[in-house]
């Protein structure tokens, strides 16, 4: 069995520091970089660029890693270089080394349950069949980490989901997904500062009906 990196979690409140690790999920390689499954990686890459934080390969954490200075100290940015179903190896390694509790981890990922253009946040809950979330939860020993969910829509048939997430979105859908990433980028400073409730309020009230 793979090693587990169990870090006790705790619910955030207004006096706690903000997120210390922001993860963007995707698959490595040129053939996947523009596919729907890499929406989380798109977000973290964009945030790193806007924050002037270089993402550099780090074999210790099985991914590309960046670092920015938040109000309460360092905030790590991570894009796993593992395939999606082994994302927890990367997240667990970095969180374990720096002793980052699960409630201070935010995972950005594609979400079939929401239409393109939708961005939602939540703490904990199920993994809804998402292999990246499933592996992270297994490695951390808990589902109690934050998620930033970027809608990619559903193909309508369960049998074609794999091909759907591993294909490029249409031009119209890509524009909508990019719009949800832009809204998420607007609230990331609040997230880093620890105002998770404020970030959710701002993000969710900007949703189009």
Secondary structure, DSSP 8 states (H G I E B T S, - for coil): -------------TTS---SEEEE----STTTTTBGGGHHHHHHHHHHHHTT---EEEGGGTEEEEEEEETTEEEEEEEE-S-GGGHHHHHHHHHHHHT--GGGEEEEEEETTS-TT-EEEEES---TT-HHHHHHHHHHT-S-SEEEEEE----S-GGGHHHHHTSB--HHHHHHHHHHHHHHHHHHHHHHHT-HHHHHHHHHHT---
